[in-house]
């Protein structure tokens, strides 16, 4: 198989299992975090007054990534931006305005920051480096497969937009105002699981670390945020299943 088709096939396969493969990275992170807590000398800030600031910075980075995703999803039309399925790519229109005038893959930029937070929390320098390497190889192939699809479907329109829009690093002077208004319904509907997953991971890290150190100085902000995210997720899932307000997110 030619290299171009092989990379595209890899990207499609990785996209199909995108919900499961990152869990392996999270599990490795948990193991390394346990090691850091058992052997505090492996993390320079462990046990210092600066440790809590480092952890809050890691959480802030993840929240920043989630905010990028919410902003992206809330301003995009239906059947675009993350609505691809395991059966195939979906793109009724080509997004070229708003955040898509700054970079071509804002959702994956959001993913980078969301997952970088837990990686930082482990306190393991080599794991952080390995995570960044894995992230690039992983999403590079997914982005390649998606762009192949868009190029075939939209032709010159896609090429013109891609030539002036960076892949991953925003170019703010390119910004074009979005034609759509922000849809909180769509943002909540699509990002509720990401919000819950993020706070759940950080909360488990915190509780596990305190148990290992035989302490009970839990971060109650994380615990309450995790509980709130869980309740919000349950409520939104119920509304999706039993009512209509969240069904059509653009009406």
C-alpha positions in Angstrom: 0.0 0.0 0.0 1.4 3.5 -0.9 2.5 5.5 2.1 -0.3 8.1 1.7 -3.0 5.5 1.7 -1.4 3.7 4.6 -1.3 6.8 6.8 -4.9 7.6 5.8 -6.0 4.1 6.7 -4.1 4.3 10.1 -5.9 7.6 10.8 -9.3 6.2 10.1 -8.6 3.2 12.3 -7.3 5.5 15.1 -10.3 7.7 14.8 -12.6 4.7 15.0 -11.1 3.7 18.4 -10.4 7.2 19.6 -12.6 6.7 22.7 -10.6 3.7 23.9 -6.9 4.2 23.0 -6.4 7.3 25.2 -7.6 5.2 28.2 -4.4 3.2 27.9 -2.4 6.4 28.4 -4.5 7.4 31.4 -3.9 4.0 33.0 -0.1 4.3 32.5 -0.4 7.8 34.0 -2.1 6.4 37.1 0.6 3.8 37.5 3.3 6.4 37.3 1.4 8.8 39.6 1.3 6.0 42.2 5.0 5.5 41.8 5.6 9.2 42.4 3.5 9.2 45.6 5.4 6.1 46.9 8.8 7.5 45.9 8.4 11.3 46.4 12.0 11.9 45.4 11.1 11.3 41.8 9.2 14.6 41.7 11.0 17.8 42.7 7.8 19.5 44.0 6.4 16.6 45.9 5.8 17.6 49.5 6.6 21.3 49.0 4.3 24.2 49.3 4.4 24.6 45.5 2.9 21.2 44.8 -0.7 22.5 45.1 0.0 25.3 42.7 1.5 22.9 40.2 -1.6 20.7 40.5 -4.0 23.6 40.1 -2.0 24.8 37.0 -2.4 21.3 35.6 -6.1 21.5 36.2 -6.2 25.0 34.6 -4.5 23.7 31.5 -7.2 21.0 31.1 -10.0 23.5 31.7 -8.4 25.7 29.0 -8.5 22.8 26.6 -12.2 22.1 27.4 -13.0 25.8 26.9 -11.4 25.6 23.4 -13.6 22.6 22.6 -16.8 24.2 24.0 -16.1 27.4 22.0 -15.4 25.4 18.8 -18.5 23.2 19.1 -20.8 25.9 20.2 -20.2 28.0 17.0 -20.3 25.2 14.4 -23.2 23.9 12.3 -24.7 20.5 12.8 -23.0 17.5 11.1 -19.5 19.1 11.3 -16.7 19.3 13.8 -16.4 16.1 15.7 -19.6 14.5 14.5 -17.7 12.0 12.4 -18.8 8.4 13.2 -17.3 5.0 13.1 -19.1 4.4 9.8 -17.4 7.3 8.1 -16.6 11.0 8.0 -19.3 13.7 8.2 -19.1 17.2 6.9 -22.1 18.9 5.3 -20.2 22.2 5.1 -16.6 23.3 5.4 -16.0 25.4 8.5 -13.7 28.4 7.6 -14.8 31.1 10.0 -14.5 31.8 13.7 -11.9 29.6 15.3 -11.6 27.7 12.0 -10.1 30.8 10.5 -7.3 30.7 13.0 -6.4 27.0 12.7 -7.7 23.9 10.9 -8.0 21.5 13.9 -9.1 23.5 17.0 -10.8 20.4 18.6 -7.6 18.5 18.7 -5.8 21.5 20.1 -8.4 21.4 22.9 -7.7 17.7 23.3 -4.0 18.4 23.7 -4.5 20.7 26.6 -7.2 18.6 28.2 -5.0 15.5 28.3 -1.8 17.4 29.1 -3.2 18.4 32.5 -3.4 14.8 33.8 0.0 14.0 32.2 1.5 16.9 34.2 -0.2 15.8 37.4 1.8 12.6 37.4 4.9 14.6 38.0 6.9 12.2 35.8 9.0 14.2 33.3 9.6 11.3 30.9 5.9 10.4 30.8 5.0 14.0 29.9 7.5 13.9 27.0 6.2 10.5 25.9 2.6 11.8 26.0 3.4 14.7 23.8 5.2 12.4 21.3 2.2 9.9 21.4 -0.3 12.8 21.0 1.4 14.1 17.9 1.8 10.7 16.2 -1.8 9.7 17.1 -3.5 12.9 16.0 -1.2 13.5 13.0 -2.7 10.4 11.3 -6.3 11.3 12.3 -5.8 14.9 11.0 -4.4 13.5 7.7 -7.3 11.2 7.2 -9.8 14.0 7.9 -8.1 16.4 5.6 -8.0 13.8 2.8 -11.8 13.5 3.1 -12.3 17.2 3.1 -10.1 17.7 0.1 -12.0 15.1 -1.9 -15.4 16.6 -0.9 -14.8 20.3 -1.1 -11.9 20.5 -3.6 -10.6 24.0 -4.3 -12.6 25.5 -1.5 -10.7 23.3 1.0 -7.3 23.9 -0.7 -7.8 27.7 -0.6 -8.7 27.6 3.1 -5.9 25.1 4.0 -3.2 27.1 2.3 -3.8 30.2 4.4 -4.9 28.5 7.7 -2.3 26.8 10.0 -2.7 23.2 10.9 -2.4 23.5 14.7 -0.9 26.8 15.9 -3.4 29.7 15.7 -2.7 32.6 13.4 -4.8 35.3 15.0 -4.5 37.9 12.3 -6.6 35.6 10.0 -9.7 35.8 12.3 -13.0 36.0 10.5 -16.2 36.5 12.6 -18.5 33.5 12.7 -21.9 33.8 11.0 -23.6 31.6 13.7 -24.6 32.5 17.2 -23.2 30.4 20.1 -25.3 27.4 20.9 -25.0 26.4 24.6 -27.4 23.4 23.8 -25.0 22.0 21.3 -21.9 22.7 23.5 -23.5 21.0 26.6 -24.7 18.1 24.5 -21.4 17.3 23.0 -19.0 18.2 25.8 -20.7 16.9 28.8 -18.8 13.6 28.8 -15.5 15.4 28.4 -16.3 17.6 31.4 -17.1 14.6 33.5 -14.1 12.6 32.4 -11.7 15.4 33.1 -12.9 16.1 36.7 -13.2 12.3 37.3 -9.6 11.7 36.4 -8.3 14.6 38.5 -10.5 13.6 41.5 -9.2 10.0 41.3 -5.6 11.2 41.2 -6.2 13.4 44.2 -8.0 10.7 46.3 -5.5 8.0 45.3 -2.6 10.2 46.3 -4.0 11.1 49.7 -4.7 7.4 50.4 -1.2 6.4 49.5 0.3 9.1 51.8 -2.1 8.0 54.5 -3.6 11.4 54.7 -7.1 12.8 54.2 -6.4 16.3 52.9 -8.7 15.8 49.9 -9.2 18.6 47.3 -12.9 19.2 47.9 -13.1 21.6 44.9 -12.3 18.6 42.7 -14.7 16.3 44.5 -17.6 18.8 44.3 -16.8 19.6 40.7 -16.8 15.9 39.8 -20.1 15.4 41.6 -21.6 18.4 39.8 -20.3 17.2 36.4 -21.9 13.7 37.1 -25.3 15.2 38.0 -25.1 17.5 34.9 -24.3 14.5 32.7 -27.2 12.5 34.1 -29.6 15.3 33.7 -28.5 16.1 30.1 -28.7 12.4 29.1 -32.2 12.2 30.5 -33.2 15.3 28.6 -31.8 14.0 25.4 -33.7 10.7 25.8 -37.0 12.0 27.1 -37.5 15.6 25.8 -36.8 17.6 22.7 -34.9 20.7 23.8 -31.5 19.1 23.1 -32.4 17.2 20.0 -32.1 20.0 17.4 -29.3 22.2 18.7 -29.7 24.9 16.1 -33.4 25.7 16.7 
